[in-house]
Structure formats: C-alpha cells, structure tokens
C-alpha cells in the first residue's frame, strides 16, 4: 500500500515537536478518556468530562472539536444516549455511525475520535487533515456510490487499520502522523519549513506531477488545443491506458457509476503528450462518452476541496445540471486533480 518514500515521509513526521507532544501524551489521554467512553459508563459522564474531551488542552490531539460545544451540550441526556449507542461495539459500526450523525453538530470528525478513545486498537480518525493527506498520497479509498457516511467510515477504517499495521504503529500515532505530514506540506508550499527537509520528503511534496507539468508545459498546451479540436482519436498505447484505467476505477464511470463498457472511455486528465508519466492510471478517469467530451472541453470538473462535480453555467439548465455537486469516485494523483480544476476555472473566466 505504501511506497518506500511515502513510508519514510510518514514515519519522519514523528520528529516534529507537535507530533512528538501528541505521542508523548497518548497514555495519559487514554487513561483519562477510554474508561469514560465505554458503553456501560457513558451515562455517568459529566458535562465537564465531555467539555474536556472537546478541548485540545485535555485531549492533547485534536483542535476544533469544541467549535459546536454549546449546541452539543444543550441536551446532555440525548447526547449521552447517542454516545452510549455509538460505543456499543456489539453492533455494526456503519449503523452506529449513521445513527450518531443524526445528532445535530455531531460530525464524523468528533465521532471518530470518540471511537478511537473507546477502543484504541480498533478505530481510526476521519477528519479534514487525515482525508486531505490520504487523498494527496493516493491512499484514500473509493466508496460505493450512494453509500452512507457510516458505510464510508467502515471502509476507511479498514484502510487505516491496514496502514497502521504496515507502519507498525497504533491508530493514535497514525492520526498524529497525518497531522505532521499536513503541517510539513503547508510549510513547504509556503517555503517556510523550519527544519532541514530530507531529499525524499522534498521529492514527495515537490511532486513528480509538478515537475512534469513544468517540464512539459508547452507540449501540454499544444495537446490540450488538439483534443479540443478532436475529442477522440486513436493513439499508440491507448488500449493499454484504457485497461489500466478500467482496473483502477473498477470498470465504471466515476460520475454516474455506469458499467456499460461500450459507453465508457478512458480520459487522460493531463492530456497525452508522449510523456510516460501522463500514461499512468493515476492520471486517468473512466467517463461515460458524453461526459468525457464535456470533461475535455472543460465544461465539467472535479472540485479538489471536496470531490464534488462542477458544471459550467451553460449546462446547468440542461440535464447535466442535475450533476452539480455530485460526489465523484475519482482516484487521481494530486497533480492531475489540481490541473483539471484550474483548466475548468480558466475556461469559466474566459467565457
């Protein structure tokens, strides 16, 4: 699951002072909160106990949990009942998560730390940091279309367990490593890293995609112009690219879920130039033929921030307008993901 560079990058995040602090406080936090978050004990939890859990000062790991503190604490009996059912590990995890999400302002970024504290070796954390880093690293799983948040968490948790096992770390530590990677990535992107960066880490964040985009800029612009003029043409190696893309995306359109092979096409996100890197499956999408044409024309795109589909205003009164905001089951490298959204936004600004 992890290549050697990514493995080294993750593990090296331990050296960050904030990550080290999170790791050092693990036992104290578990000793404090794990007994509280047991199904038989939850109803004895005080308002102060839950306030402490929400506070970084006491949980030593997660910031922002107290954002909706007032709303969460407005109905303590209901909150305690919801948490008691959430940590009842005799019931299916997907259903427990879905039920807990019905409590207003109790989101997955709060639910999953509760699960981790209730059973530290069984449940990992899903929040904005872990999602962003996993997506950028190609580790984010593909969720079945129309799956519930609880079902998605169940799938993601299997991935987190496998990663923790591969790295020989516990789930608390794995979540801290995501934070360390995100922090270093932000510093590197601003040129503000305060620590010497090993070359393999610099290479990871200054990704091959960024380098290839710079090196091949003229060729990419030329290829983009060519495919706008002729959206489909046979190319050497196209069948191999299609087969790899179909395997990566489970033989279905990433937007509609269509599995009719004859209606599907393999789309290069960064267009074909002859550069071998752009023939990789993480530069591919499987799209229904009409959606491929719209994608190549920069009339639809995937939003990097949340994975939702954007549709050009000229299409929004058509049947394609119904696709606005649809979650896309893409598995793209971060370079192609950024490229296609920037291309869409450029057309939007020019039209």
Steps between C-alpha positions, in 0.01 A plus 500: 500500500786739583801564279835544675508880463151547642575260784815695587313830474229384737734355759730802490206715611563362850789747533267800486472654849119517495471140381746393771282673756189319379680166517639571847151571634340185358495291816378783723214583264395138457514447875272801548246449223487131402311399817254788451419396144393147586136420434428414862665817631382767256189594699724589795693748285470857626465814295854588609633164377364560150619860498848374584485248215412781259790715620848461353634594844372166628475269196857603398434404139205660320423869458164643399283233667356770724373703203140391569541445873194700602270318258640158589455559872151648470336159547727288719261205545460463123874546445588232755246261352643561151859440616400190698357345185801615294746314724290185527747284311259208477318684221616562137724804479338647186158510663640644824671783314194578289281509811745728684510741205131572550597699812536855374859630486644160592712443191737224393801708613365477857345154478817327380723630786235373743520162331879501518497584870236237571698225324851628409610197301184476289401843371683778318416865445333659199537877492605767255871444561501123458279523190712768332830321557366158402346637182821683407698182563268275297389308811138613517262212426226507236154488655205332329260744348213594733675346801419658836755686711504207740571255217774729375656516846493120521693480171743775598565342838612179331753707306619673817542166678701362207724809490561489876596135472732567207672783687505308831329787681176536695203699369563795735851530356381461142260791546782711643717416197232634264516827693879506473488442124235769451697748706824436309319515167352839588842629606666370186235650274567841657875454511484530879618161620704557816679166493740352245298290258645167389509467124248217490249722684568798275450273201170380643356850546660648189321225319592337174177643362609857572837436337345334197248780458778759500726303268222423251303826517521581129419145396201489737356825364543370146339166584210674673436702188511186286251310712257791506502485121469120488369355821567141407773343288695177508846518652774242549468350845139618544370145557759440772408830664130411485556159659700652786239773550212250499679294763570806717140623488330158526369518144247775567445866422632699796207743474195284421613151600413370150664160435409457131846458352396610152380833641816570697824669405832545675578869536847643540469778759828663400487439124709249308832655390727198471625555857491158670384647830175618344419141402480392864161388632503772769466746209185322384125516541241263362214707362187437303569613145291818519657597831847439356423752226379753755805437719743550213316821412542624861124510551512273804769448764562349841534741793832429673370618838211255536492268199169638372423554132499851354289572191545801272210749526415449132398140583316558824157531335558176312479146634865533600402763755374215718862390543604817686640406842503126434775315688754358252673169569832611356845360577727770360845613602493852641676650197235395245222585748626859534565529127149412386334739745733784401422432132125512575537826694704651216223426249244634745687830525534527122141417399 
